Amino acid sequence: KDELILSSINSKTSRLLNNDIIINDIEIIRNLYNSIGFDQASIVTSTEYFSDDKINLIYNINEGPQSKLAYINFNGNKSFTNKFLQSLITSKSNNFYNIFTSGSNLNEALFISDINKLSSFYKDKGFFDIKVSYSINKISFSKYNLTFNVKEGERFKINTIRYSYSDPELKFKKIEDDFLKLVNKNNNFFDYALIQEHLNELNSSLKDNGFVNSIFSYNFEGFDSGNILTFSQAKLNPYYINTINIYGNSITKDKTIRSKILLQPGDYFNKYLYENSKQTLSGQSAQTGAQLSAATVSVLAGKGS
């Protein structure tokens, strides 16, 4: 729409004509079209006199055809199937398996986002050396194949599990034993989801037993003797939350976001719950194509405030 383009460019009415700004505007318009698959759009400008001291600036746009993804391939993945990896990404193809959709537009920003999703998934499963890239192959005038090249690397295992309690009288033996069974069932592979769930249980048990000023965190390190997963209890600073401010949410309501946050005003500030809340919100953002930065969720904590 004209309104979208006019609000995006820097040239404005009642301002002096500036060739540098026009050149930059052309690039802005081209990027707008690229973002929705019109990678062959061309933009040229012309002017016409309106009066002795005013001109009309005209952007002539030839949109061209909208490019689509015909197929999405994965190369080098051994541990997970193409179909499963396809379910993790946002890009969609328009092949005979997917005849009821028009396929994704040719959008580099979307492909980079998909690389980040794939990399994060592999790292969560213990593939810390994962490398993912993509390549585009044109197969017709406006149809392309997208290939994600995956170098999985080694999948790390948990050789030893240790616990460090700051309170000598505290020990969650059953929770420890249940976690060990889950790790063994998973062939001892590192799995962030299992670890996160175990942390949830440990920290919930701390709270249930009245230890509101301490928290469990984990550390995973490799040694010559093997990889060691350590869960450590640490004392928290006696800060409590005064306010929780949310910025930048133009689509999702505050009430919806707050329902995903595990901390409330008046609670002791708990770094684990804070990080867990950010991760939950990041997952919700990924479903809508939004991005969550570290500063998006701002917790103002102060001793006695």
C-alpha positions as CSV (number, residue, x, y, z in Angstrom):
1,K,0.0,0.0,0.0
2,D,1.1,3.6,-0.6
3,E,0.7,4.3,3.1
4,L,3.2,1.6,4.1
5,I,5.8,2.9,1.7
6,L,5.3,6.5,2.5
7,S,5.6,5.8,6.3
8,S,8.9,3.8,5.7
9,I,10.8,6.2,3.4
10,N,12.7,9.3,4.6
11,S,11.6,11.7,1.8
12,K,8.7,13.8,3.1
13,T,6.5,16.6,1.6
14,S,7.5,20.2,2.3
15,R,11.2,19.2,2.6
16,L,14.2,19.9,0.4
17,L,15.0,17.5,-2.4
18,N,18.0,15.3,-1.4
19,N,19.5,12.8,-3.8
20,D,21.2,10.8,-1.0
21,I,17.9,10.4,0.8
22,I,16.2,9.3,-2.4
23,I,18.9,6.7,-3.0
24,N,18.4,5.4,0.5
25,D,14.6,5.4,0.0
26,I,14.9,3.2,-3.1
27,E,16.9,0.7,-1.0
28,I,14.2,0.8,1.7
29,I,11.4,0.2,-0.9
30,R,13.4,-2.7,-2.5
31,N,13.9,-4.3,1.0
32,L,10.2,-4.0,1.7
33,Y,9.4,-5.9,-1.5
34,N,12.2,-8.4,-0.9
35,S,10.6,-9.2,2.5
36,I,7.4,-10.5,0.8
37,G,9.1,-12.3,-2.1
38,F,9.3,-9.7,-4.8
39,D,13.0,-10.0,-5.3
40,Q,12.9,-8.7,-8.9
41,A,11.2,-5.4,-8.1
42,S,12.7,-2.4,-9.7
43,I,12.4,1.2,-8.5
44,V,13.3,4.4,-10.4
45,T,12.4,8.0,-9.6
46,S,11.3,10.9,-11.6
47,T,10.2,14.5,-10.9
48,E,7.7,16.9,-12.3
49,Y,7.2,20.7,-11.6
50,F,4.3,21.6,-9.4
51,S,5.1,25.3,-9.2
52,D,8.1,27.6,-9.4
53,D,9.6,26.4,-6.1
54,K,7.9,23.0,-5.7
55,I,8.2,19.6,-7.5
56,N,6.4,16.3,-7.2
57,L,8.7,13.3,-6.5
58,I,7.5,10.1,-8.1
59,Y,8.7,6.6,-7.3
60,N,8.0,4.3,-10.2
61,I,7.8,0.7,-9.1
62,N,7.7,-2.4,-11.2
63,E,6.9,-5.1,-8.7
64,G,7.6,-8.1,-11.0
65,P,6.6,-11.7,-10.1
66,Q,6.4,-12.9,-6.5
67,S,9.0,-15.6,-5.9
68,K,8.0,-18.7,-3.9
69,L,9.7,-21.7,-2.4
70,A,9.0,-24.8,-4.3
71,Y,10.9,-27.2,-2.1
72,I,12.8,-27.2,1.2
73,N,15.5,-29.7,1.6
74,F,17.9,-30.6,4.5
75,N,21.4,-31.8,3.9
76,G,23.7,-33.5,6.5
77,N,21.1,-34.2,9.2
78,K,21.5,-37.7,10.6
79,S,19.8,-37.6,14.0
80,F,16.5,-36.0,13.0
81,T,14.3,-36.5,9.9
82,N,13.6,-33.9,7.3
83,K,10.0,-34.0,8.3
84,F,10.7,-33.2,11.9
85,L,13.2,-30.4,11.1
86,Q,10.6,-29.0,8.8
87,S,8.2,-28.7,11.7
88,L,10.6,-26.5,13.6
89,I,11.0,-23.8,11.0
90,T,8.7,-21.1,9.7
91,S,9.5,-21.4,6.0
92,K,7.0,-23.6,4.1
93,S,7.3,-25.1,0.6
94,N,4.7,-25.4,-2.1
95,N,5.3,-28.9,-3.3
96,F,3.0,-31.8,-3.8
97,Y,3.1,-32.7,-0.1
98,N,1.9,-29.2,0.7
99,I,-0.7,-28.5,-2.0
100,F,-3.1,-26.5,0.2
101,T,-0.7,-23.6,0.9
102,S,1.0,-21.2,-1.4
103,G,4.4,-21.7,0.2
104,S,6.7,-19.1,1.8
105,N,7.9,-16.0,0.0
106,L,11.6,-15.7,-0.7
107,N,12.7,-13.9,2.4
108,E,16.3,-13.9,3.7
109,A,15.3,-12.6,7.1
110,L,13.0,-15.6,7.5
111,F,15.7,-18.1,6.5
112,I,18.1,-16.6,9.0
113,S,15.5,-16.9,11.7
114,D,15.0,-20.5,10.7
115,I,18.7,-21.1,11.0
116,N,18.6,-19.8,14.6
117,K,15.6,-22.0,15.4
118,L,17.4,-25.1,14.1
119,S,20.7,-24.2,15.9
120,S,18.9,-23.6,19.2
121,F,17.1,-26.9,18.9
122,Y,20.3,-28.9,18.2
123,K,22.1,-27.2,21.1
124,D,19.3,-28.0,23.4
125,K,19.8,-31.7,22.4
126,G,23.5,-31.6,23.2
127,F,24.9,-30.8,19.7
128,F,27.0,-27.8,20.9
129,D,29.1,-27.7,17.7
130,I,26.1,-27.5,15.4
131,K,26.6,-25.5,12.2
132,V,23.6,-24.6,10.0
133,S,23.7,-22.6,6.8
134,Y,21.3,-22.2,3.8
135,S,21.5,-22.0,0.0
136,I,19.0,-21.0,-2.6
137,N,18.7,-22.6,-6.0
138,K,16.5,-21.1,-8.7
139,I,14.5,-23.7,-10.6
140,S,12.2,-21.5,-12.7
141,F,11.4,-17.8,-13.3
142,S,9.9,-17.3,-9.8
143,K,10.4,-20.7,-8.1
144,Y,13.3,-21.6,-5.8
145,N,14.6,-24.5,-3.8
146,L,15.8,-23.8,-0.3
147,T,18.4,-26.1,1.3
148,F,19.5,-26.1,4.9
149,N,23.0,-27.5,5.3
150,V,23.4,-29.1,8.7
151,K,26.7,-30.1,10.3
152,E,25.6,-31.8,13.5
153,G,29.0,-32.5,15.1
154,E,29.3,-34.6,18.2
155,R,26.4,-35.1,20.5
156,F,27.5,-34.7,24.1
157,K,26.7,-37.1,26.9
158,I,26.3,-36.7,30.6
159,N,28.9,-39.0,32.3
160,T,28.5,-37.8,35.9
161,I,25.7,-35.9,37.8
162,R,26.6,-34.0,40.9
163,Y,24.6,-32.0,43.5
164,S,25.9,-29.2,45.7
165,Y,23.6,-28.2,48.5
166,S,24.3,-25.0,50.5
167,D,22.0,-26.3,53.3
168,P,23.6,-29.4,54.9
169,E,20.2,-30.8,56.1
170,L,18.7,-30.5,52.7
171,K,18.6,-33.4,50.1
172,F,16.0,-34.3,47.5
173,K,17.0,-38.0,47.1
174,K,13.8,-39.1,45.2
175,I,14.0,-36.2,42.8
176,E,17.7,-37.0,42.1
177,D,16.9,-40.7,41.5
178,D,14.0,-39.9,39.2
179,F,16.2,-37.6,37.1
180,L,18.9,-40.2,36.8
181,K,16.4,-42.7,35.4
182,L,15.3,-40.1,32.8
183,V,18.9,-39.4,31.8
184,N,19.6,-43.1,31.5
185,K,16.5,-43.6,29.4
186,N,17.7,-40.8,27.1
187,N,21.0,-42.7,26.6
188,N,22.8,-40.2,28.8
189,F,22.6,-37.5,26.1
190,F,22.5,-33.9,27.2
191,D,18.9,-32.6,26.9
192,Y,18.1,-29.1,28.0
193,A,14.3,-29.9,28.3
194,L,15.1,-32.6,30.9
195,I,17.5,-30.4,32.8
196,Q,15.0,-27.5,32.8
197,E,12.2,-29.8,34.1
198,H,14.6,-31.1,36.8
199,L,15.4,-27.5,37.8
200,N,11.7,-26.8,38.1
201,E,11.3,-29.7,40.5
202,L,14.3,-28.8,42.6
203,N,13.3,-25.1,42.9
204,S,9.7,-25.9,43.6
205,S,10.9,-28.3,46.4
206,L,13.1,-25.5,47.8
207,K,10.0,-23.2,47.9
208,D,7.8,-25.9,49.4
209,N,10.4,-26.4,52.1
210,G,10.6,-22.8,53.0
211,F,13.9,-22.0,51.3
212,V,12.7,-18.9,49.4
213,N,16.1,-17.2,49.5
214,S,18.0,-19.8,47.5
215,I,17.9,-21.3,44.0
216,F,19.3,-24.2,42.0
217,S,21.2,-23.6,38.8
218,Y,23.2,-26.0,36.6
219,N,26.6,-26.2,35.0
220,F,27.8,-28.6,32.3
221,E,31.5,-29.0,31.8
222,G,33.8,-31.4,30.0
223,F,36.8,-32.9,31.6
224,D,39.3,-35.7,30.6
225,S,37.3,-38.0,32.9
226,G,34.0,-37.1,31.1
227,N,31.3,-34.5,31.0
228,I,29.9,-33.5,34.4
229,L,26.5,-32.0,35.1
230,T,26.3,-30.2,38.4
231,F,23.3,-28.8,40.1
232,S,24.2,-26.2,42.7
233,Q,22.1,-24.5,45.4
234,A,23.0,-20.9,46.0
235,K,21.8,-18.2,48.3
236,L,19.9,-15.3,46.8
237,N,20.2,-11.6,47.7
238,P,17.2,-10.6,49.7
239,Y,15.6,-8.4,47.0
240,Y,12.0,-8.4,46.3
241,I,10.2,-7.2,43.1
242,N,8.7,-3.8,43.2
243,T,7.3,-3.5,39.7
244,I,7.3,-5.5,36.4
245,N,7.3,-3.3,33.3
246,I,6.7,-4.6,29.8
247,Y,7.7,-2.5,26.7
248,G,7.3,-3.0,23.0
249,N,4.2,-5.2,22.9
250,S,2.1,-3.6,20.2
251,I,0.2,-6.9,19.5
252,T,0.0,-8.9,22.6
253,K,-1.7,-7.5,25.6
254,D,0.1,-6.9,28.9
255,K,-2.3,-9.3,30.7
256,T,-1.4,-12.1,28.3
257,I,2.3,-11.6,28.8
258,R,2.0,-11.3,32.6
259,S,0.3,-14.6,32.7
260,K,3.5,-16.2,31.3
261,I,5.7,-14.6,33.9
262,L,6.5,-16.7,36.9
263,L,7.3,-13.7,39.1
264,Q,4.9,-11.2,40.6
265,P,5.4,-7.9,42.4
266,G,6.1,-8.6,46.0
267,D,8.0,-11.8,45.3
268,Y,11.6,-12.3,46.1
269,F,13.7,-11.8,42.9
270,N,14.5,-15.3,41.7
271,K,17.0,-15.4,38.7
272,Y,16.0,-18.9,37.7
273,L,12.3,-18.0,37.5
274,Y,13.2,-14.8,35.7
275,E,15.2,-16.6,33.0
276,N,12.5,-19.3,32.8
277,S,9.9,-16.6,32.2
278,K,12.0,-15.0,29.4
279,Q,12.4,-18.4,27.7
280,T,8.7,-19.0,27.8
281,L,8.0,-15.5,26.3
282,S,10.6,-16.1,23.7
283,G,8.8,-19.3,22.6
284,Q,5.5,-17.4,22.4
285,S,7.2,-14.7,20.4
286,A,8.7,-17.2,17.9
287,Q,5.2,-18.6,17.1
288,T,4.2,-15.1,16.0
289,G,7.4,-14.1,14.3
290,A,8.2,-11.6,17.0
291,Q,11.5,-11.2,18.7
292,L,12.3,-10.9,22.4
293,S,15.4,-9.1,23.5
294,A,17.1,-9.3,26.9
295,A,15.8,-5.9,27.7
296,T,12.2,-6.5,26.7
297,V,11.3,-7.9,30.1
298,S,12.6,-5.5,32.7
299,V,12.5,-6.5,36.3
300,L,13.1,-3.6,38.7
301,A,14.3,-5.2,42.0
302,G,15.5,-3.3,45.0
303,K,16.3,-4.0,48.6
304,G,13.4,-2.6,50.6
305,S,11.8,-0.9,47.6
